[in-house]
Amino acid sequence: MTIPIRLTLNGHSQDIVLDDPRITLLDLLRERLDLTGAKKGCDRGQCGACTVIVDGRRINACLALAASLDGADILTIEGLAEGDALHPVQQAFLNHDGFQCGFCTPGQIMSAVGLIREGQAGTDPERIREGMSGNLCRCGAYAGILEAVREAALAPGRSEDAA
Amino acid sequence: MNLFEYTRATSLGEAVAAAQKPGAAYLAGGTNLLDLMKGGIAAPAHLVDITRLPGLSAIERLPDGGTRIGALVRNSDLANDPDFAETYPMVAEALLSGASAQLRNAATAGGNLLQRTRCEYFYDPASPCNKRAPGAGCAAIGAATRIHAVQGWSEHCIATNPSDFCVPLAALSAIVEIAGPQGSRTVPLTAFHCLPGAQPERETALGAGELITALVLPPEAAAFARNARYLKVRDRTSYAFAVVSAAAALTLDAGRIVEGRLALGGIALKPWRVAEAEAALAGRRPTPETYAAAARLALAGAEPTGAANAFKVELARRVAARALALAAAGTPARMPALPASPFGLA
């Protein structure tokens, strides 16, 4: 059984034929479209390393079937920078050492973009920690991540470019 | 994950017809179902994708003052709807205390009612489980039972329902709208989830091929807006299932409780609401003694399944009493930074 879908992927429309209904959005991105920024950590919706933004909302790509996303607008870490100009959240993670090994970082950054866009946390450290609790960091870089999100939340024009 | 046939339904009738196939399951947010399929716990032969069904994604205020929540409304959209959160604050607080932001963005209102227990032995295909394989036995009994039941369990199953959302919904007497091959019907939320008894494999009131289309909060549910809280004790302050939780709501007049609502989570296979406990609130002064009396009645007959969860009986009494005290103190003007947490209370 093949399932044709059309996605807008980082701003570009793409027709895809799925040859297996089990393909998750995460596997589609990583294994078929060569977009390996979103990481497969737990593959069970627990770690947040696969976070991407679908139709403006951050979700776990490992728990979404690609077949169900026909017509969706998807933003991954690869679509965040404009050329060589980093997105303010990316720059803030650099400024504050918001990572150590880097494995969880694409998910952290996409989650932060989603959080800022949702507009519920502002710069309140407690609300940011709560809003980022779906992204685990085994290196424990949480202090830097928190500062990065606080700085990015204050950046002008920071989230309008999120799909 | 097993191979399955995939159908994207475009109407309710089409969905119900497609779900007549043997081994069919409905797919909405998928946050629990895909996890179960990856673990080999669920293996539907046919997935009927209902995410495109029209008319199931709205939050509507009804002419009678009630509210209808479409089954496909995302948890985050419901919790962050300003009118909904103001009218039913403990429902919003419960939603925001559950899972992570990513999961709340995907998970639906209807799916929340259908999430399976988080019993570790249910999730482990190597452990016998009467839910997964009726008659196989229960590996949880006598084992690590920190998250297991102290009310309503049986010798066949001691699992709990993990939902936060369902706890305040039960307290507010929500109604579940159901569609299926025989047409549509409604079931009170408090009668939707089954206690395990001798048939733990039977989990909800849904019949074969039926699906949830909406949840309805009756008009009187809005009366509790100013004095309603959800309190959740868990092993981490965020992104953890409840060890014990309570939804408490009051109406107050001239220093007396007019009506009280109380439901507990994490202690049974369904949200635990006890009429006697609520009756003990009506007409009383809002004092610690009143709350303690109601909490005692809510836990009447409670029995731990072993030493590992004996603490939950007293913990549940205290959480219930404290939730009532918090409700009496008033709904916070703004959602607490840590929803439903006993820490940093607003």
Contacts between the chains, C-beta under 8 A, distances in Angstrom:
chain1	res1	chain2	res2	distance
A	1	B	5	6.7
A	1	B	6	7.0
A	3	B	6	6.3
A	20	B	3	7.6
A	21	B	3	7.6
A	21	B	4	6.2
A	21	B	5	7.3
A	21	B	6	3.8
A	21	B	47	7.2
A	22	B	1	5.1
A	22	B	3	6.8
A	22	B	4	7.4
A	24	B	34	7.4
A	43	B	38	6.7
A	44	B	35	5.3
A	44	B	38	6.2
A	44	B	39	7.7
A	45	B	31	6.0
A	45	B	34	7.9
A	45	B	35	5.9
A	45	B	102	7.5
A	45	B	103	6.1
A	48	B	100	6.8
A	48	B	102	6.2
A	51	B	102	5.7
A	57	B	74	7.7
A	57	B	76	7.4
A	57	B	105	4.2
A	57	B	106	7.8
A	58	B	101	6.4
A	58	B	102	5.3
A	58	B	105	6.0
A	59	B	102	5.2
A	59	B	105	5.2
A	59	B	106	4.7
A	60	B	31	7.6
A	60	B	102	4.8
A	60	B	103	6.7
A	60	B	106	7.1
A	63	B	30	5.8
A	63	B	31	5.2
A	63	B	34	5.0
A	63	B	35	6.5
A	63	B	103	7.7
A	63	B	106	6.6
A	64	B	30	6.5
A	64	B	34	7.9
A	64	B	106	6.8
A	65	B	6	7.6
A	65	B	27	7.1
A	65	B	30	6.3
A	65	B	34	6.9
A	65	B	47	7.8
A	65	B	49	7.7
A	67	B	6	5.2
A	67	B	8	7.4
A	67	B	49	7.2
A	68	B	8	7.2
A	68	B	27	6.6
A	68	B	30	7.2
A	68	B	49	5.0
A	68	B	51	5.7
A	70	B	8	7.4
A	111	B	101	7.1
A	111	B	102	6.8
A	114	B	101	7.0
A	114	B	102	7.8
A	114	B	105	7.7
A	115	B	101	6.7
A	118	B	76	7.9
A	118	B	80	7.7
A	118	B	101	7.4
A	120	B	80	6.9
A	124	B	337	6.1
A	126	B	337	3.9
A	126	B	338	6.4
A	126	B	344	6.7
A	127	B	337	4.7
A	129	B	238	7.3
A	130	B	238	5.3
A	130	B	337	6.1
A	130	B	338	5.7
A	130	B	339	7.6
A	131	B	101	5.6
A	132	B	101	7.8
A	133	B	100	5.8
A	133	B	101	7.7
A	133	B	238	3.8
A	133	B	239	4.2
A	134	B	99	7.5
A	134	B	100	2.5
A	134	B	101	5.4
A	134	B	102	4.7
A	134	B	103	6.7
A	134	B	239	6.1
A	135	B	100	7.9
